[in-house]
Amino acid sequence: MESDASGSAWRFAQCFGDKGEVDDITEADIISTVEFDHTGDYLATGDKGGRVVLFERNESKKGCEYKFYTEFQSHEPEFDYLKSLEIEEKINRIKWCKRQNSAHFLLSTNDKTIKLWKVFDKSIRVVASNNHHDNSQQPLPAPIDPAALRLPQMLVQDRIVAAVPRKVYQNAHAYHVNSISINSDGETYISGDDLRINLWNLNISDQSFNIVDIKPVNMEELTEVITAAEFHPLNCNNFMYSSSKGTIKLADMRDSALCDRHSKQFEEEEDPTNRSFFSEIISSISDVKFSKDGRYILSRDYLSLKIWDVNMESRPVRTIPIHDHLRGKLCDLYENDCIFDKFECTWSGDGSQVMTGSYHNYFRIYDSEGGGGPAGEITLQADKSAFKKKIISTTGRGGAPKTPNGKNPMTMEGIDFNKKILHGSWHPRESTIAIAATNNLFLFSAV
C-alpha cells in the first residue's frame, strides 16, 4: 500500500490482459493509448494491432472496478502506393465524444486516418410466427382465405454491443497524426501531425481546414515539428500545440484563419552551462494537457514535468524532475533509442494532482501545488506481481518505493528500459488511474 504526506493511500485494483510472465509478447497486443470517457463509467484502450477495447464500470462491485464491454477492429494495415509506404494499424489516440443519447461516440486514429465510431446496444430480432409455420414450427397448409393471413411477428432473440464507423476522415494528413482533441462546442475537433493542424467538423468527413502549417518551403530548413495539440476545455476558439523545441504555443482561431501567429508562447530559457549534444532531444515536449478550468498547462519532456500558468509565459510555476538520475546516462539512452520515448502526462479530475510514467513500469503522482521536495510525491509500479499480493512495495520518503535492501530502484542499475509507462488516464471524478504497461491494463485507486 502506498501513502503520501497527506495520508491518502493507493492500492492496486485490477489488471486486464495476460497475467502470466510471458517473455514473448505479441507486438499487436501492446497497448498504445488509454482514455476514460467524460463520466468515468467507460474506459477505452487502443493497441498496436488496430483494436479498440472498451470497459464499463462494474456496478455490482464495491469501489471503482471495470468489466469488459466490447472490442472491435478500428483500423487495418494499409499501403500507400504513391509513396511506397506502409501505414500501421496502431491506434495513436482515442477521444470520447460527450454522450448525447444511449449510444457512445468516439474518435480513433492511426497515423493517417481518423474514424468516428458509434457503439450501441443492438437487438437481434427473429421471425417468431408466420403463415407457413405454427408456433411449434410445424408446417401449415398455404392459406387460401385472405382473412386467414397473419402478420409475421418478430421477437428479440439476443442483445449485442455493436460498433459501426459513422464517419471516416482521411487524406488530410501527409505526416503521422500524433493528436486529436474534441472542442468544447461538441461539433468540431482538431487533428495534428508533425507539421500541420487541421480543424474538422464531426459531421463532415470530406473537408477540413488547415489552421497551423509550420512546413518550410525547403524541407532542409526544417528545425522543429509539432508534438501534441489540444483544445482549451472551456473556450472553443483557443487551442495550444507543443513543439520539439520545447515551446508551447497558444493560438486563437478568432485572430485569423491560419493560426501560424501564436497569441502566447510558453518557453523556458535554457541555462547555457547545461547545454549538451542531447539538450534539444530531451527538451522536446511529448505531451501537453490543459487543467480542467484551462488556467494551467501541464507539459512533459524527457526528464521533467512542468506546470505553466497561462498568464505567465516566461517560466513554469513548477518544474518536477521525473528521472534526473538518468541525466548521466543520456549517451546510453541515445544508443538504445530510449531517449526518444514519448511519455504522456495527465491531471487528476480536480486538478490537485498530476501523473506521468517512467521506466521499469514505475509511474509517479505529484501534488500540483506542492513544493519541490519529496513530500506529496507517490511512486507506484504497474507490476504483474501486484494482483497476486494486492500490495505495492513498501513506501520510502515521499512515496518512493524501496527494495528489501533499502535502495531506491529508480536509481539502481537494474532498470529495465523495455518496461515503460508511456500511456495513462485519470478518472474525471474519482481517484482512479488507468495505466498501460506493455500488453496489460492496470487500475489503481486511492483508498
N, C-alpha and C positions, 0 to 999 in steps of 0.2 A: 504494500500500500504506500503510495507517495503522498506526502503532505507538504504544503508550503507554509510560509511565515504567517499567513492569515488563518491557518487552521483547517482549510478545506483539503480534502483528500481525494485522490483519483484512484480508480480501480479499473482493471480490465473487465469489460462487459461481454464482448462477443468476438468471434473470429469466423469469417466465411472463407472458404477456399480449402485447398489441400492442407490438412492439419498435420500430416506426417512430414518427417525430414526427408525431403526429396532433393537430391543433388542435381538431377537433370530436369530443369524447369522448362516447360514448353514456352517458347517466345510469345506465342499468341495469347497465352494466359496472363501475361504481365499487365497489371492494371496501370492505365495511363492517365486517368482523370477520375475525380470523386466530387460529387456535388449534392448537397441537401437541397430540397425544394424550399419555398418560402415559409411553409408551415413547420417543416422539420419532420412531418409524418412520412415522408418518402425520401429515399436516398438512391442516387444513380451512380453507377460506375461504368467506365468505358475501358476497353483493353486494346492491346496491340493487334488482336485478331478481328477488330472491327465490330465487336459485340457490345451491346449496352445491356446491363443487368440492373433491374430495379428492385428495391426492397421497400416494404411498407412496415410501419410500426406495428408491433405485436401487442395489441391492446389487452390480451389475456395475461401478459406478463407484467410483473412489477418493474418499475424503473423504465429506462429508455432502451428497449430491445426491439430488434427488427427481424422480419422473416422474408423469405423470397417472395417476390410479387410476379415478375415476368422477365423474360430475356428475349432479345431479338437481334438479328444481324443488321446493323445500321449501315455499314459500308463494306464494299468488296474491293479487292485489289484491282487496280486499273493500269492501263498503259497508255501514255501519251505518245502517239505515233509521230507527231510533228517534232517533238523534242527528244524522242527516243528515251523516255523517262518513265520509270515505274512509279506508280502512285500507291503508297502503302494504304492499307485499310485501317491503320491505327487511329483510334479516336483521340484527338488532341484536346478537345473541350466539350463539355456538356453544360447547357444552361436551361433551367426550367423557366417556362413562361408562367405568369401568375394565373392561377386557376380561375376560370370563368364559369365552368359547369362541372358535370360529373366526370368529364374526360380530362386527361392530362396532356399538356403540350410541352415538348422540349426540343431544343436545338442541339444537334450534334454535328461535329465537323472533323474531317481528316485534314490532310494537307491542302486539299483543293476544293472540296465540295461540302457545302453546309446543307443539312436536311432538317425540316420541321416534322417531327413525329407526333402523331396523335395516338395516345394509349387509352383504351377504354374497355369496359366490360361488355362483352358481346354475348347475346343469347343465341344458341344453336337450336333452331326450330325444325321439327319434322312433321310430316303429314300424319295425323293420328287416325283420321277416318275419311273415307271417300266412297264413291259409288261402285267400286269394284270389289271391295272387301268389307266385311263387317268388323265389329270392334275386336273380335278374336282373330282377325286377319284371315278368315275363311272366305274363299271367293264367292261372289254373288253373281246371279244372272244379270245380264245387261238390262238396265231399266227401260221399259217401254213407255210407261206413263210419265209425262213431264213432271207431274206433281210428285213423283217418287224421287226425283233428283234431289240430292242433298249437297249443300256446300261443304267442300272439304274443310276439315278442322286441323289447325296447327297447334302443336304443344311444344313447350320448351323442354328440350331433352338435356341440355347442358349449358353451362356458362363458362366462357373462357375470357382471358385477357388478350385483346388483340392490339397490335401495333401496326399502324399504316403511315407511310410517308405522305403528308399533305402537300408539302412544297419541297422542291429541290433547287437550291441556289448554287449555280455552277458557272464556270467560265468567266469568273470575275477576278480571280487571283492568279497572277503569274508566278508568285512565290508562295512559300509554305505559310498557311494560315496558323497563327500562334495564339489568337484570342478571339473570342466573341463575347459581346456584352449587350444585354437587352436594356432598352431605355425605360425610364420610369413612366413614360407615357403608355407603355404596353403595346405600342404599334410599330416601333422601329427598333433596329439593333445595328451595331457596328461589328465588322469583322476586320481584323488586322493581320497583315502578313509582314514580311521583313521590310518592305519599302512603302507599302500603301495601307490606308484605312478606308474602307467603303461603308457607306450608310445604306441600309436596306429597309424597306417596308415589309413586315412579316407576310402581308397578303400578296406581294408582287415578287415573283421569283425570277423574272427575266430582265430586271432593270435595277441597277444600284448606282449610287452617286459616290464618286471619289472625293473624299473630304481632306485627306492628307496624302501627299505624294513627296517623298524625300529622295526619289531616284534621280541621280545626277545625269546630265546629258551624256557624259562619258563615264562608263561604269568603272574605269580605272581610278576615278576621283572619289569613289565610294569610301566613306570613312566611318559610317555608323549605320545600324539597322534598328528597326522598331522591334522591341522585345515583348511588349504587352500593351493592351489598351482596355480602358473601362469607362463606362458612362458614370456620371455623377448620380448618386442614389436618389436625389430629390429634384435637381434642376435638369430638365430634359434637354437643355441646349448646351450643357457643359460635358466635356469628356477629357480624359487625360491619356497620355501614352508615354511609355518609357523607352529609353534607347540603350544601346550597347556602350555608349559613352558615359553612362551613369547619370543621365539627366532625366527629369520628369517634366513634361510639358502639359500645361493645362490650356485647353482651347475652347472657344465659344463659337458655336455654329451661327449665332446671330451676327457675328462680325463680318464674315464673308463666306461665300460658297466653298472656297478652298481654304482650309484652316491651316495653311503652312505657317502663318504668322501666329505664334502662340500668344496667349494673354499673360501667362505666367510660366516661369521656368525655375524648377527647383534643382539646385546643384550645389554641392559642397566642394569648395576649393581644396585641391589635394596638396598635402604638405610635400614640397619638392624634395625634402630629405628622405622621404619614404618611397620615392618613385623607383620602380624597377621594371624589368622586362615584362613582368606579369601584371603591372598596375592596370593597364587597360582591360585585360581579361577579367580580373577579379572585381573591377568597378562596374562591369556590365550588370544592369538590373534585370533579374529574371522574372520578377512578378511585382505588381502594384495593386493595392486594394484601397478603396475609399472606406472610411469608417461609416457606420450606419447613418449618421447625421451629415456626412460629407465634409466635416470640419477638418478631419485629419487624413493623411495618406500614409499607408504602410508600404514600404518597399523592401525588397530582399536582393542583396547582391551575394557574391560567393561567400564572403566571410562575415557578413553582418546584416542585421535588421535595422531599418531606420524609420522613425515616425516623424512625419512632417506636419507642420501647421500650414494650412492653405494660405494663411495670411503672412507667412514668413518664408521667403524664397531662398535666403542666403545660406541657411544651415538647418539640419533637422533638430527638432526639440529633444530627440533622444536617439542615441546610437547604441545598439545592443550587439556586442560581439557574439557570434554563434560558435565558431570553432577557430579561435585565434591560435590554438596550438598547432594548426596546420600551416601557419604562415611560413614556417621554416622548411616546409616540405612541398612548396609550390612547384619546384622543378620535377619532383617525382609525380605529382598530380598532373602536371602538364604532359609527362611522358605517357601516363595511362589514360589520358583524356578526361579524368575526373574533374579537372579544373573547369570544364565546360558544362558540368551538371547544372541543371536549372531547377532550383528549389522554389517551391511555392510558399506563400505566406497567407495568413488569414486572421481576421478579427473574431473575437467572441461575439455572441449575439448582442450583448450590452456594451461592447466596446472597452471593457475593463481589462481584457487580456488579449494577447496576441500569440500566435503559434507558428512554428516553422520546423522543418525537418533537418536532419543531419545524417551522418554515416553510421554504420553498424546498427541500422534500424532504430536509432535514437531520434526523438523529437522533443522540442522544448517549448514550454509555455512561460510567458513573462507577463507581469503586471504592466499594462501600458503606461501607467503614470508612476511607476516605481523609479527608484534611483538606479545608479549604475552598478550597485553591488549585487551580491548573490541573493539577497532577500527578495522573495517574490518570484523566484525562478524555479521551475519544476522541470526535471528531465525524466522522461519515460522511454521505455523501449517496447516497440511492437515486435515482440519475440514469440515464437511458437510455443515456448515453454510456459507463457503467461496463462494460457487457458487450461494448462494441466494443474497449476497450483493456485491460480486466481490471485496471485500476489506478485507485484513487481519487486525488483531488488530493493534492499534497504536504503533509506534516504540519508544522504550526506547533507552538509550545509547548503541551503538554498535549493534543495531538491536534487542535487547531483547524485546519481546512483553510485554505490560503492561495491566493489568486489570483496570477497572474503578477506583478502589481504589488505584492504583499506585503500587501495588505489582507485583513482577515478578512471574508468575505462575509456572515457573520451580522450584521454591524453596518452593512453598506452599504445605500444607499438602494434598490438594485435587487432587494430581496427580493420574490419572487412569493408573495403570500399565498394564491393559489389552489392552490399546491403545498404540501401539508402532510402530515406523517406523524402520523396520528391513531391507527393500529392497528398492533400488532406483537406477536410472541410469541417466547419464548426456548425453545430446545430443552432439555428437562428434564435431559439428561445430558451434552450437549456444548456447546461454544461456537459455536453456530449460531443466527442470528437470522432470523426471517421478518418482512418489512416490507411493509405495504400502502401503495403510492404511487399514488393515484388508481385506474387500472384495471390496474396491474401489481403482481405479487408478486415481491419481491426477496429473495434469500437471501444472507447474508453469513456467513463462517466465520472463526474465528481460525486463524492459521497456526501 
